[in-house]
Amino acid sequence: MDQATFFELWCPLLTNTFSDLQIKRFTMKILFYSLLLSMFLMTVNCFAQAGADINLKRSIALIDSAFQKEDIEGFNKIVPLKGMQEFYAYAVNKKLKKASGASKIIRLDKDSAWVFLSGMAFYGNSGDETSLADYYTGIYKFQRTGLLWEVKDRLNIDRLNQIKKHKLGLDVLPGKEIKVKDTLSIDVNDFFGFALKLNHKAKLEKLLLNNAKTDFTFGGGLLWVNTRLKKKQQLIIHYTIEVESDEKDKNSAYFSQAYGHMRNQYFWHPFFSFSSANDRADFNLYCTIPKSCHLATSLPQRESLIGDVRIIEAKSEHPTFGLSVYYDRDWEVSTFKKDQIDFVLYATKDFLPEKKALYAEFSKNYDTLEKHFGKPLGSYFGIVQDRSNGDGWKNRSNSVVVAGEKGSSLIRDKPTPRATFGHEIAHGWTSPVGPATNFLMEGWATYAESLLLSSVYGDSIVHTFFQSQKQNYLNGKFNGNKSLWEDYSNSGVSYSKGSWVFYMLEHQLGKKNMSALMANFIRSGDQSVQSFIRQSSRVSGKNMEPFLFSWLKSKEIPVLAIQQSAKQLKISQQNDIFVFPLEFKLKLKDGAYLNKVVNINSKEQLLNITEGEIESYSVDPENKVLFTLK
Ligand SMILES: [Zn+2]
Protein backbone atom coordinates (compact mmCIF):
# COMPACT_ATOMS: atom_id res chain seq x y z
CA MET A 1 0.00 0.00 0.00
CA ASP A 2 1.42 3.41 -0.79
CA GLN A 3 0.69 6.68 0.96
CA ALA A 4 -2.09 7.83 -1.32
CA THR A 5 -4.24 4.73 -0.90
CA PHE A 6 -3.68 4.82 2.88
CA PHE A 7 -5.24 8.30 3.05
CA GLU A 8 -7.99 7.53 0.62
CA LEU A 9 -9.17 4.71 2.92
CA TRP A 10 -9.24 6.82 6.10
CA CYS A 11 -10.40 10.25 4.99
CA PRO A 12 -14.13 9.54 4.41
CA LEU A 13 -14.33 8.06 7.91
CA LEU A 14 -12.75 11.19 9.45
CA THR A 15 -15.07 13.71 7.91
CA ASN A 16 -18.24 11.80 8.69
CA THR A 17 -17.90 10.81 12.38
CA PHE A 18 -15.82 13.29 14.50
CA SER A 19 -15.88 16.89 15.82
CA ASP A 20 -13.40 19.47 14.44
CA LEU A 21 -11.00 19.14 17.38
CA GLN A 22 -11.21 15.37 17.36
CA ILE A 23 -10.61 15.44 13.68
CA LYS A 24 -7.58 17.68 14.13
CA ARG A 25 -6.03 15.43 16.80
CA PHE A 26 -6.93 12.32 14.95
CA THR A 27 -5.55 13.74 11.75
CA MET A 28 -2.27 14.58 13.49
CA LYS A 29 -2.06 11.01 14.75
CA ILE A 30 -2.93 9.62 11.39
CA LEU A 31 -0.32 11.86 9.78
CA PHE A 32 2.27 10.72 12.30
CA TYR A 33 1.51 7.03 11.84
CA SER A 34 1.23 7.35 8.13
CA LEU A 35 4.62 9.05 8.11
CA LEU A 36 6.04 6.15 10.15
CA LEU A 37 4.35 3.65 7.87
CA SER A 38 5.56 5.32 4.72
CA MET A 39 9.12 5.46 6.11
CA PHE A 40 8.84 1.76 6.88
CA LEU A 41 7.49 1.04 3.41
CA MET A 42 10.23 3.11 1.82
CA THR A 43 12.85 1.17 3.76
CA VAL A 44 11.30 -2.17 2.73
CA ASN A 45 11.10 -0.91 -0.84
CA CYS A 46 14.74 0.19 -0.69
CA PHE A 47 15.79 -3.26 0.49
CA ALA A 48 13.68 -4.87 -2.25
CA GLN A 49 15.19 -2.50 -4.83
CA ALA A 50 18.68 -3.14 -3.53
CA GLY A 51 17.99 -6.89 -3.68
CA ALA A 52 16.68 -6.61 -7.22
CA ASP A 53 19.67 -4.45 -8.07
CA ILE A 54 22.13 -7.01 -6.69
CA ASN A 55 20.39 -9.88 -8.49
CA LEU A 56 20.30 -7.93 -11.75
CA LYS A 57 23.97 -7.02 -11.40
CA ARG A 58 24.67 -10.72 -10.83
CA SER A 59 22.81 -11.64 -14.03
CA ILE A 60 24.76 -9.03 -16.01
CA ALA A 61 28.05 -10.29 -14.56
CA LEU A 62 27.02 -13.83 -15.51
CA ILE A 63 26.41 -12.78 -19.13
CA ASP A 64 29.70 -10.86 -19.21
CA SER A 65 31.66 -13.82 -17.90
CA ALA A 66 29.91 -16.28 -20.27
CA PHE A 67 30.84 -13.89 -23.10
CA GLN A 68 34.53 -14.20 -22.27
CA LYS A 69 34.45 -18.03 -22.46
CA GLU A 70 34.42 -20.25 -25.56
CA ASP A 71 31.27 -22.22 -24.79
CA ILE A 72 28.40 -21.69 -27.23
CA GLU A 73 26.01 -24.03 -25.44
CA GLY A 74 26.73 -22.47 -22.05
CA PHE A 75 26.26 -18.96 -23.42
CA ASN A 76 22.98 -19.83 -25.16
CA LYS A 77 21.61 -21.23 -21.89
CA ILE A 78 21.79 -17.87 -20.14
CA VAL A 79 21.26 -15.60 -23.18
CA PRO A 80 18.13 -16.63 -25.09
CA LEU A 81 18.28 -13.83 -27.70
CA LYS A 82 19.09 -15.02 -31.21
CA GLY A 83 21.07 -11.97 -32.32
CA MET A 84 23.41 -12.14 -29.32
CA GLN A 85 23.78 -15.89 -29.76
CA GLU A 86 24.68 -15.51 -33.44
CA PHE A 87 27.32 -12.89 -32.70
CA TYR A 88 28.80 -15.06 -29.96
CA ALA A 89 28.83 -18.24 -32.09
CA TYR A 90 30.42 -16.31 -34.97
CA ALA A 91 33.20 -14.97 -32.72
CA VAL A 92 33.84 -18.40 -31.15
CA ASN A 93 33.83 -20.25 -34.46
CA LYS A 94 36.18 -17.71 -36.05
CA LYS A 95 38.37 -17.87 -32.95
CA LEU A 96 38.23 -14.10 -32.49
CA LYS A 97 39.48 -12.48 -29.33
CA LYS A 98 36.50 -11.24 -27.33
CA ALA A 99 36.00 -8.84 -24.47
CA SER A 100 32.84 -7.81 -22.66
CA GLY A 101 32.69 -4.07 -22.21
CA ALA A 102 30.94 -1.46 -20.12
CA SER A 103 27.45 -2.14 -18.81
CA LYS A 104 24.90 0.08 -17.10
CA ILE A 105 21.48 -0.36 -15.53
CA ILE A 106 19.53 2.43 -17.16
CA ARG A 107 16.20 1.79 -15.51
CA LEU A 108 15.10 -0.64 -12.83
CA ASP A 109 11.45 -1.40 -12.14
CA LYS A 110 10.04 -4.14 -9.94
CA ASP A 111 9.99 -6.91 -12.54
CA SER A 112 11.73 -5.36 -15.52
CA ALA A 113 14.86 -3.42 -16.22
CA TRP A 114 16.66 -1.75 -19.12
CA VAL A 115 20.35 -2.41 -19.38
CA PHE A 116 23.21 -1.21 -21.60
CA LEU A 117 25.29 -4.30 -22.50
CA SER A 118 28.44 -4.25 -24.60
CA GLY A 119 30.90 -6.68 -26.04
CA MET A 120 33.52 -6.71 -28.76
CA ALA A 121 35.24 -9.21 -31.02
CA PHE A 122 38.64 -8.04 -32.21
CA TYR A 123 39.92 -8.92 -35.65
CA GLY A 124 41.23 -5.90 -37.51
CA ASN A 125 39.99 -2.47 -38.41
CA SER A 126 38.14 -0.72 -35.59
CA GLY A 127 35.39 0.44 -37.96
CA ASP A 128 34.63 -3.13 -39.03
CA GLU A 129 34.81 -4.21 -35.40
CA THR A 130 32.33 -1.49 -34.42
CA SER A 131 30.04 -2.62 -37.20
CA LEU A 132 30.19 -6.26 -36.07
CA ALA A 133 29.81 -5.38 -32.37
CA ASP A 134 26.46 -3.84 -33.25
CA TYR A 135 25.05 -7.37 -33.32
CA TYR A 136 25.81 -7.61 -29.59
CA THR A 137 26.20 -4.21 -28.00
CA GLY A 138 22.87 -2.57 -27.28
CA ILE A 139 20.17 -1.63 -24.83
CA TYR A 140 18.28 -4.67 -23.58
CA LYS A 141 15.15 -5.33 -21.62
CA PHE A 142 15.55 -7.73 -18.69
CA GLN A 143 12.66 -9.49 -16.99
CA ARG A 144 12.62 -10.84 -13.45
CA THR A 145 11.24 -14.24 -12.46
CA GLY A 146 11.79 -14.82 -8.72
CA LEU A 147 15.39 -13.90 -8.07
CA LEU A 148 16.45 -14.49 -11.63
CA TRP A 149 16.81 -11.73 -14.22
CA GLU A 150 16.81 -12.77 -17.87
CA VAL A 151 17.54 -10.72 -20.99
CA LYS A 152 14.35 -10.69 -23.08
CA ASP A 153 14.43 -8.12 -25.80
CA ARG A 154 16.53 -5.52 -27.58
CA LEU A 155 15.52 -1.93 -28.04
CA ASN A 156 16.15 -0.03 -31.29
CA ILE A 157 18.14 3.01 -30.26
CA ASP A 158 16.64 5.11 -33.06
CA ARG A 159 12.97 4.17 -32.69
CA LEU A 160 11.92 7.55 -31.24
CA ASN A 161 15.02 9.73 -30.92
CA GLN A 162 16.33 11.99 -33.65
CA ILE A 163 19.58 13.62 -34.71
CA LYS A 164 18.71 16.87 -36.44
CA LYS A 165 22.06 18.56 -36.94
CA HIS A 166 25.81 17.98 -36.74
CA LYS A 167 28.23 20.84 -36.43
CA LEU A 168 31.46 18.97 -36.91
CA GLY A 169 34.96 20.22 -36.32
CA LEU A 170 37.53 17.82 -37.76
CA ASP A 171 41.31 18.11 -37.57
CA VAL A 172 43.06 15.57 -39.77
CA LEU A 173 46.65 14.66 -38.96
CA PRO A 174 47.78 12.60 -41.96
CA GLY A 175 49.21 9.20 -41.08
CA LYS A 176 48.14 9.58 -37.49
CA GLU A 177 44.80 10.60 -36.08
CA ILE A 178 41.70 12.75 -36.14
CA LYS A 179 40.42 15.16 -33.55
CA VAL A 180 36.67 15.63 -33.64
CA LYS A 181 34.37 18.13 -31.99
CA ASP A 182 30.77 17.30 -32.80
CA THR A 183 27.90 19.49 -31.65
CA LEU A 184 24.66 17.64 -32.26
CA SER A 185 21.13 18.96 -32.12
CA ILE A 186 18.96 16.12 -30.88
CA ASP A 187 15.38 15.31 -29.99
CA VAL A 188 15.07 12.90 -27.11
CA ASN A 189 11.71 11.15 -27.20
CA ASP A 190 12.61 7.81 -25.65
CA PHE A 191 12.62 7.01 -21.94
CA PHE A 192 16.07 5.41 -21.94
CA GLY A 193 17.91 8.61 -22.87
CA PHE A 194 20.02 8.86 -26.01
CA ALA A 195 22.35 6.37 -27.68
CA LEU A 196 24.59 6.59 -30.76
CA LYS A 197 27.10 4.42 -32.55
CA LEU A 198 30.69 5.61 -32.59
CA ASN A 199 34.00 3.91 -33.45
CA HIS A 200 34.92 1.88 -30.37
CA LYS A 201 38.48 3.22 -30.42
CA ALA A 202 37.34 6.83 -29.94
CA LYS A 203 38.94 8.42 -26.89
CA LEU A 204 36.30 10.67 -25.38
CA GLU A 205 37.68 13.92 -24.03
CA LYS A 206 34.55 15.86 -23.32
CA LEU A 207 30.83 15.25 -23.26
CA LEU A 208 28.33 17.96 -22.45
CA LEU A 209 24.57 17.94 -22.59
CA ASN A 210 23.06 21.42 -22.85
CA ASN A 211 26.44 22.72 -21.69
CA ALA A 212 26.42 20.67 -18.48
CA LYS A 213 28.06 17.41 -17.50
CA THR A 214 25.91 14.32 -17.60
CA ASP A 215 26.16 10.61 -16.94
CA PHE A 216 27.23 8.53 -19.95
CA THR A 217 28.54 5.06 -20.81
CA PHE A 218 30.65 4.15 -23.85
CA GLY A 219 31.49 0.59 -24.85
CA GLY A 220 31.37 -1.83 -27.77
CA GLY A 221 30.93 1.05 -30.21
CA LEU A 222 27.83 2.45 -28.50
CA LEU A 223 27.60 5.68 -26.54
CA TRP A 224 24.70 6.06 -24.12
CA VAL A 225 23.94 9.47 -22.65
CA ASN A 226 21.65 10.13 -19.72
CA THR A 227 19.15 12.73 -20.92
CA ARG A 228 15.63 13.69 -20.02
CA LEU A 229 12.79 13.62 -22.51
CA LYS A 230 13.02 16.86 -24.40
CA LYS A 231 13.29 18.12 -27.93
CA LYS A 232 15.99 20.52 -29.15
CA GLN A 233 18.82 19.49 -26.86
CA GLN A 234 22.47 20.04 -27.57
CA LEU A 235 25.01 17.26 -27.20
CA ILE A 236 28.70 18.11 -27.47
CA ILE A 237 31.22 15.30 -27.90
CA HIS A 238 34.97 15.79 -28.25
CA TYR A 239 37.19 12.81 -29.04
CA THR A 240 40.24 11.59 -30.91
CA ILE A 241 40.69 8.44 -32.97
CA GLU A 242 44.08 7.04 -33.89
CA VAL A 243 43.36 5.90 -37.43
CA GLU A 244 44.83 2.59 -38.62
CA SER A 245 47.65 2.32 -41.17
CA ASP A 246 47.32 -1.40 -41.79
CA GLU A 247 48.60 -2.15 -45.29
CA LYS A 248 46.52 -5.34 -45.44
CA ASP A 249 43.21 -3.90 -44.27
CA LYS A 250 42.51 -0.59 -45.96
CA ASN A 251 38.81 -0.72 -46.74
CA SER A 252 37.11 0.99 -43.81
CA ALA A 253 39.86 3.50 -42.97
CA TYR A 254 43.53 3.91 -43.73
CA PHE A 255 45.90 6.78 -42.91
CA SER A 256 49.35 7.20 -44.47
CA GLN A 257 51.43 10.35 -44.87
CA ALA A 258 50.71 10.49 -48.60
CA TYR A 259 47.01 9.69 -48.64
CA GLY A 260 44.24 8.31 -46.50
CA HIS A 261 40.54 7.99 -45.90
CA MET A 262 37.77 7.21 -43.44
CA ARG A 263 34.60 5.77 -44.93
CA ASN A 264 31.26 6.25 -43.19
CA GLN A 265 31.38 2.61 -42.08
CA TYR A 266 34.37 3.53 -39.93
CA PHE A 267 31.88 5.31 -37.62
CA TRP A 268 34.31 8.22 -37.26
CA HIS A 269 31.38 10.46 -36.37
CA PRO A 270 28.36 9.33 -34.39
CA PHE A 271 25.07 8.27 -35.99
CA PHE A 272 22.35 5.62 -35.50
CA SER A 273 22.60 3.18 -38.40
CA PHE A 274 22.81 2.85 -42.16
CA SER A 275 19.07 2.77 -42.73
CA SER A 276 17.60 4.79 -39.91
CA ALA A 277 15.06 7.43 -40.85
CA ASN A 278 15.91 9.36 -37.70
CA ASP A 279 19.56 10.35 -38.14
CA ARG A 280 19.25 12.09 -41.50
CA ALA A 281 20.65 15.40 -40.37
CA ASP A 282 21.99 18.71 -41.64
CA PHE A 283 25.76 18.78 -41.57
CA ASN A 284 28.12 21.69 -41.22
CA LEU A 285 31.71 20.61 -41.37
CA TYR A 286 34.84 22.61 -40.61
CA CYS A 287 37.99 20.60 -41.39
CA THR A 288 41.66 21.40 -41.14
CA ILE A 289 44.60 19.54 -42.66
CA PRO A 290 48.20 20.61 -43.35
CA LYS A 291 48.40 22.70 -46.53
CA SER A 292 50.50 20.02 -48.23
CA CYS A 293 47.41 17.80 -48.55
CA HIS A 294 44.10 18.22 -50.33
CA LEU A 295 41.02 16.95 -48.56
CA ALA A 296 37.65 15.90 -49.94
CA THR A 297 34.61 15.39 -47.77
CA SER A 298 31.59 13.61 -49.23
CA LEU A 299 29.61 16.87 -49.20
CA PRO A 300 29.67 20.06 -51.30
CA GLN A 301 32.67 22.02 -50.03
CA ARG A 302 34.91 25.03 -50.45
CA GLU A 303 38.39 25.63 -49.19
CA SER A 304 40.77 28.35 -48.05
CA LEU A 305 44.31 28.59 -46.73
CA ILE A 306 45.46 30.16 -43.46
CA GLY A 307 49.23 29.92 -43.07
CA ASP A 308 50.17 26.27 -43.35
CA VAL A 309 46.67 25.04 -42.79
CA ARG A 310 44.11 24.14 -45.40
CA ILE A 311 40.54 24.75 -44.27
CA ILE A 312 37.64 22.92 -45.85
CA GLU A 313 34.11 23.98 -45.11
CA ALA A 314 31.40 21.57 -46.21
CA LYS A 315 27.66 21.65 -45.93
CA SER A 316 24.92 19.17 -46.73
CA GLU A 317 22.26 20.23 -49.25
CA HIS A 318 19.61 17.95 -47.82
CA PRO A 319 19.49 15.82 -44.66
CA THR A 320 22.01 13.01 -44.93
CA PHE A 321 24.15 10.77 -42.75
CA GLY A 322 27.40 8.85 -42.60
CA LEU A 323 30.08 11.13 -44.06
CA SER A 324 33.36 9.98 -45.58
CA VAL A 325 36.65 11.88 -45.78
CA TYR A 326 39.60 11.39 -48.15
CA TYR A 327 42.93 13.20 -48.41
CA ASP A 328 45.89 13.05 -50.74
CA ARG A 329 49.20 14.92 -51.07
CA ASP A 330 49.34 14.60 -54.86
CA TRP A 331 45.83 15.46 -55.99
CA GLU A 332 44.86 18.22 -58.34
CA VAL A 333 41.40 19.65 -57.93
CA SER A 334 39.51 20.36 -61.19
CA THR A 335 36.07 21.96 -61.31
CA PHE A 336 33.56 21.95 -64.20
CA LYS A 337 30.06 23.38 -64.30
CA LYS A 338 26.94 21.62 -65.63
CA ASP A 339 23.63 23.45 -65.13
CA GLN A 340 23.43 24.01 -61.39
CA ILE A 341 25.94 21.24 -60.72
CA ASP A 342 29.56 21.69 -59.73
CA PHE A 343 31.43 18.69 -61.11
CA VAL A 344 34.69 18.41 -59.15
CA LEU A 345 37.47 15.87 -59.65
CA TYR A 346 39.94 15.21 -56.81
CA ALA A 347 42.65 13.09 -58.39
CA THR A 348 46.30 12.82 -59.36
CA LYS A 349 47.37 14.04 -62.81
CA ASP A 350 47.60 10.52 -64.25
CA PHE A 351 44.05 9.55 -63.26
CA LEU A 352 42.08 7.76 -65.96
CA PRO A 353 39.65 8.26 -67.59
CA GLU A 354 41.10 11.64 -68.36
CA LYS A 355 39.18 14.50 -66.76
CA LYS A 356 37.64 15.95 -69.93
CA ALA A 357 36.36 12.53 -70.99
CA LEU A 358 34.93 12.05 -67.52
CA TYR A 359 33.16 15.36 -67.61
CA ALA A 360 31.75 14.62 -71.09
CA GLU A 361 30.37 11.29 -69.86
CA PHE A 362 28.94 12.90 -66.76
CA SER A 363 27.29 15.52 -68.89
CA LYS A 364 25.76 12.95 -71.24
CA ASN A 365 24.42 10.75 -68.45
CA TYR A 366 23.11 13.76 -66.61
CA ASP A 367 21.20 14.91 -69.71
CA THR A 368 19.61 11.49 -70.23
CA LEU A 369 18.48 11.19 -66.62
CA GLU A 370 17.34 14.78 -66.43
CA LYS A 371 15.22 14.31 -69.56
CA HIS A 372 13.37 11.45 -67.87
CA PHE A 373 13.21 12.48 -64.24
CA GLY A 374 13.91 16.18 -63.90
CA LYS A 375 16.77 17.71 -61.97
CA PRO A 376 18.67 15.76 -59.31
CA LEU A 377 18.49 16.61 -55.63
CA GLY A 378 21.81 18.42 -55.25
CA SER A 379 24.11 20.90 -56.95
CA TYR A 380 27.40 19.09 -56.50
CA PHE A 381 28.99 15.96 -57.91
CA GLY A 382 32.47 15.03 -56.73
CA ILE A 383 34.77 12.30 -57.95
CA VAL A 384 37.35 11.34 -55.37
CA GLN A 385 40.36 9.17 -56.06
CA ASP A 386 41.26 6.62 -53.41
CA ARG A 387 44.77 5.32 -54.10
CA SER A 388 44.75 2.74 -51.31
CA ASN A 389 43.23 -0.24 -53.02
CA GLY A 390 43.02 -1.09 -56.75
CA ASP A 391 41.12 0.45 -59.64
CA GLY A 392 37.49 0.88 -60.58
CA TRP A 393 34.44 2.77 -59.37
CA LYS A 394 34.19 1.83 -55.73
CA ASN A 395 31.19 3.39 -54.07
CA ARG A 396 29.05 6.43 -53.70
CA SER A 397 29.17 8.42 -50.48
CA ASN A 398 26.72 11.31 -50.03
CA SER A 399 27.53 13.71 -52.90
CA VAL A 400 30.70 12.03 -54.22
CA VAL A 401 31.72 8.95 -56.16
CA VAL A 402 34.83 7.22 -54.96
CA ALA A 403 37.17 5.80 -57.58
CA GLY A 404 40.19 3.59 -57.16
CA GLU A 405 43.69 4.63 -58.21
CA LYS A 406 42.17 4.73 -61.68
CA GLY A 407 38.50 4.63 -62.61
CA SER A 408 37.34 1.90 -64.96
CA SER A 409 35.12 1.68 -68.01
CA LEU A 410 32.30 4.19 -67.94
CA ILE A 411 29.80 2.12 -69.89
CA ARG A 412 30.03 -1.22 -71.65
CA ASP A 413 27.88 -3.71 -73.56
CA LYS A 414 30.14 -6.78 -73.16
CA PRO A 415 30.63 -9.27 -71.51
CA THR A 416 27.61 -8.15 -69.50
CA PRO A 417 26.07 -4.72 -70.06
CA ARG A 418 26.82 -2.19 -67.31
CA ALA A 419 26.66 1.59 -66.97
CA THR A 420 28.80 1.69 -63.84
CA PHE A 421 29.60 5.38 -63.90
CA GLY A 422 26.04 6.35 -64.79
CA HIS A 423 24.84 4.19 -61.90
CA GLU A 424 26.75 6.44 -59.51
CA ILE A 425 25.40 9.58 -61.17
CA ALA A 426 21.84 8.22 -60.88
CA HIS A 427 22.26 8.07 -57.11
CA GLY A 428 22.01 11.85 -57.15
CA TRP A 429 18.25 11.54 -57.78
CA THR A 430 17.24 9.62 -54.65
CA SER A 431 18.00 9.94 -50.94
CA PRO A 432 15.61 7.48 -49.33
CA VAL A 433 14.95 6.59 -45.69
CA GLY A 434 13.39 3.70 -43.78
CA PRO A 435 12.39 0.24 -45.01
CA ALA A 436 13.42 -0.68 -48.57
CA THR A 437 16.04 2.10 -48.52
CA ASN A 438 18.40 0.09 -50.68
CA PHE A 439 15.65 -0.79 -53.12
CA LEU A 440 15.08 2.95 -53.66
CA MET A 441 18.83 3.57 -53.82
CA GLU A 442 20.55 0.63 -55.49
CA GLY A 443 17.48 -0.80 -57.21
CA TRP A 444 16.80 2.63 -58.66
CA ALA A 445 20.40 3.31 -59.77
CA THR A 446 20.67 -0.14 -61.38
CA TYR A 447 17.35 0.38 -63.17
CA ALA A 448 18.65 3.78 -64.36
CA GLU A 449 21.59 1.93 -65.94
CA SER A 450 19.12 0.27 -68.32
CA LEU A 451 18.05 3.69 -69.64
CA LEU A 452 21.64 4.88 -70.02
CA LEU A 453 22.62 1.65 -71.77
CA SER A 454 19.73 1.89 -74.22
CA SER A 455 20.62 5.51 -74.99
CA VAL A 456 24.05 4.30 -76.17
CA TYR A 457 23.49 0.77 -77.51
CA GLY A 458 19.79 0.83 -78.42
CA ASP A 459 16.71 -0.73 -76.80
CA SER A 460 17.71 -4.33 -77.49
CA ILE A 461 20.41 -4.19 -74.79
CA VAL A 462 17.80 -3.73 -72.06
CA HIS A 463 16.69 -7.35 -72.33
CA THR A 464 20.29 -8.61 -72.04
CA PHE A 465 20.90 -6.29 -69.10
CA PHE A 466 17.93 -7.57 -67.10
CA GLN A 467 18.73 -11.20 -67.93
CA SER A 468 22.17 -10.61 -66.42
CA GLN A 469 20.53 -9.04 -63.35
CA LYS A 470 18.31 -12.13 -63.05
CA GLN A 471 21.43 -14.28 -63.19
CA ASN A 472 23.03 -12.10 -60.49
CA TYR A 473 19.96 -12.67 -58.33
CA LEU A 474 20.04 -16.44 -58.76
CA ASN A 475 23.83 -16.70 -58.38
CA GLY A 476 23.82 -14.39 -55.35
CA LYS A 477 21.84 -16.95 -53.32
CA PHE A 478 19.44 -14.25 -52.15
CA ASN A 479 16.39 -16.42 -52.77
CA GLY A 480 14.80 -17.43 -49.47
CA ASN A 481 17.26 -15.27 -47.51
CA LYS A 482 16.76 -11.57 -48.19
CA SER A 483 13.81 -9.31 -48.84
CA LEU A 484 14.09 -5.86 -50.40
CA TRP A 485 12.06 -4.47 -47.52
CA GLU A 486 14.62 -5.52 -44.92
CA ASP A 487 17.85 -5.25 -46.91
CA TYR A 488 19.31 -2.86 -44.35
CA SER A 489 22.82 -4.22 -44.77
CA ASN A 490 22.80 -3.81 -48.58
CA SER A 491 23.42 -7.52 -49.21
CA GLY A 492 23.25 -7.15 -52.98
CA VAL A 493 19.62 -8.22 -53.49
CA SER A 494 18.53 -4.62 -54.01
CA TYR A 495 20.63 -4.29 -57.19
CA SER A 496 19.28 -7.33 -59.00
CA LYS A 497 15.77 -7.96 -57.71
CA GLY A 498 15.39 -4.25 -56.90
CA SER A 499 16.10 -3.11 -60.46
CA TRP A 500 13.68 -5.79 -61.71
CA VAL A 501 10.87 -4.37 -59.57
CA PHE A 502 11.47 -0.95 -61.19
CA TYR A 503 11.56 -2.60 -64.61
CA MET A 504 8.27 -4.46 -63.98
CA LEU A 505 6.75 -1.23 -62.74
CA GLU A 506 7.84 0.45 -65.98
CA HIS A 507 5.95 -2.23 -67.96
CA GLN A 508 2.83 -1.77 -65.87
CA LEU A 509 2.82 2.02 -65.89
CA GLY A 510 4.36 2.71 -69.27
CA LYS A 511 7.59 4.68 -69.74
CA LYS A 512 5.97 8.09 -69.55
CA ASN A 513 4.16 7.37 -66.29
CA MET A 514 7.28 5.77 -64.89
CA SER A 515 9.14 9.04 -65.48
CA ALA A 516 6.26 10.96 -63.90
CA LEU A 517 6.29 8.66 -60.88
CA MET A 518 10.01 9.18 -60.28
CA ALA A 519 9.87 12.91 -60.93
CA ASN A 520 6.98 13.28 -58.44
CA PHE A 521 8.68 11.06 -55.90
CA ILE A 522 11.95 13.00 -56.15
CA ARG A 523 10.19 16.33 -55.83
CA SER A 524 7.85 15.21 -53.03
CA GLY A 525 10.45 15.72 -50.32
CA ASP A 526 9.35 12.41 -48.77
CA GLN A 527 11.61 9.63 -49.96
CA SER A 528 10.10 6.82 -47.93
CA VAL A 529 8.84 3.63 -49.55
CA GLN A 530 5.31 4.59 -48.47
CA SER A 531 5.65 7.79 -50.47
CA PHE A 532 6.92 5.75 -53.43
CA ILE A 533 3.87 3.47 -53.23
CA ARG A 534 1.56 6.49 -52.99
CA GLN A 535 3.11 8.11 -56.05
CA SER A 536 2.95 4.82 -58.00
CA SER A 537 -0.74 4.47 -57.21
CA ARG A 538 -1.36 8.08 -58.16
CA VAL A 539 0.20 7.90 -61.63
CA SER A 540 -1.21 4.45 -62.42
CA GLY A 541 -4.70 5.29 -61.16
CA LYS A 542 -4.88 2.04 -59.19
CA ASN A 543 -3.65 0.73 -55.87
CA MET A 544 -0.07 -0.43 -56.44
CA GLU A 545 0.45 -1.53 -52.84
CA PRO A 546 -0.46 -5.23 -53.42
CA PHE A 547 2.07 -5.46 -56.26
CA LEU A 548 4.84 -3.59 -54.43
CA PHE A 549 4.30 -5.17 -51.02
CA SER A 550 4.39 -8.68 -52.44
CA TRP A 551 7.66 -8.01 -54.26
CA LEU A 552 9.33 -5.95 -51.56
CA LYS A 553 8.40 -8.07 -48.57
CA SER A 554 8.97 -11.59 -49.89
CA LYS A 555 12.41 -13.16 -49.65
CA GLU A 556 11.74 -14.98 -52.91
CA ILE A 557 10.76 -14.51 -56.51
CA PRO A 558 7.72 -16.30 -57.95
CA VAL A 559 8.02 -19.99 -58.74
CA LEU A 560 5.33 -20.87 -61.25
CA ALA A 561 3.92 -24.19 -62.38
CA ILE A 562 1.77 -24.19 -65.53
CA GLN A 563 -0.43 -27.06 -66.63
CA GLN A 564 -1.90 -27.15 -70.10
CA SER A 565 -5.14 -28.84 -71.13
CA ALA A 566 -7.18 -28.49 -74.32
CA LYS A 567 -8.88 -25.22 -73.48
CA GLN A 568 -7.21 -24.11 -70.33
CA LEU A 569 -3.94 -23.15 -68.65
CA LYS A 570 -3.70 -23.65 -64.90
CA ILE A 571 -1.13 -21.32 -63.33
CA SER A 572 -0.06 -21.91 -59.74
CA GLN A 573 2.42 -20.14 -57.46
CA GLN A 574 4.47 -22.71 -55.62
CA ASN A 575 5.80 -20.61 -52.74
CA ASP A 576 5.05 -17.01 -51.66
CA ILE A 577 2.12 -15.36 -53.40
CA PHE A 578 3.03 -12.45 -55.69
CA VAL A 579 0.89 -9.95 -57.54
CA PHE A 580 1.77 -9.12 -61.17
CA PRO A 581 0.41 -9.28 -64.71
CA LEU A 582 1.66 -12.28 -66.69
CA GLU A 583 1.50 -12.42 -70.48
CA PHE A 584 0.93 -15.50 -72.59
CA LYS A 585 1.28 -16.09 -76.29
CA LEU A 586 -0.84 -19.07 -77.32
CA LYS A 587 -0.79 -21.06 -80.53
CA LEU A 588 -4.12 -22.69 -81.26
CA LYS A 589 -4.59 -25.96 -83.12
CA ASP A 590 -6.09 -24.08 -86.10
CA GLY A 591 -2.80 -22.16 -86.44
CA ALA A 592 -4.08 -18.88 -84.98
CA TYR A 593 -2.12 -16.95 -82.34
CA LEU A 594 -3.60 -15.33 -79.24
CA ASN A 595 -2.15 -12.91 -76.70
CA LYS A 596 -3.55 -13.06 -73.16
CA VAL A 597 -2.77 -11.44 -69.84
CA VAL A 598 -3.50 -13.01 -66.46
CA ASN A 599 -3.39 -10.78 -63.40
CA ILE A 600 -1.65 -13.16 -61.05
CA ASN A 601 -2.65 -12.63 -57.43
CA SER A 602 -3.38 -15.99 -55.81
CA LYS A 603 -2.14 -19.52 -55.35
CA GLU A 604 -3.94 -20.93 -58.37
CA GLN A 605 -5.55 -19.30 -61.40
CA LEU A 606 -7.08 -20.44 -64.66
CA LEU A 607 -6.79 -19.05 -68.15
CA ASN A 608 -9.77 -20.34 -70.13
CA ILE A 609 -9.69 -20.23 -73.90
CA THR A 610 -12.92 -20.01 -75.86
CA GLU A 611 -11.34 -19.29 -79.26
CA GLY A 612 -10.19 -22.87 -79.93
CA GLU A 613 -7.90 -25.58 -78.61
CA ILE A 614 -4.41 -24.81 -77.34
CA GLU A 615 -1.55 -26.40 -79.24
CA SER A 616 1.31 -24.68 -77.41
CA TYR A 617 1.99 -21.57 -75.35
CA SER A 618 4.81 -19.26 -74.41
CA VAL A 619 4.76 -17.65 -70.96
CA ASP A 620 6.08 -14.10 -70.56
CA PRO A 621 7.30 -14.05 -74.18
CA GLU A 622 8.96 -10.63 -73.81
CA ASN A 623 10.67 -11.36 -70.48
CA LYS A 624 8.84 -8.70 -68.53
CA VAL A 625 8.68 -10.57 -65.21
CA LEU A 626 11.25 -11.99 -62.82
CA PHE A 627 10.28 -15.59 -62.01
CA THR A 628 11.35 -19.17 -62.36
CA LEU A 629 9.39 -22.14 -63.65
CA LYS A 630 9.04 -25.25 -61.60
ZN1 LIG B 1 24.98 2.13 -56.12
Boltz pocket constraint, residues with backbone or C-beta under 6 A from the ligand:
constraints:
  - pocket:
      binder: B
      contacts: [[A, 396], [A, 423], [A, 424], [A, 427], [A, 441], [A, 442], [A, 445]]
      max_distance: 6.0
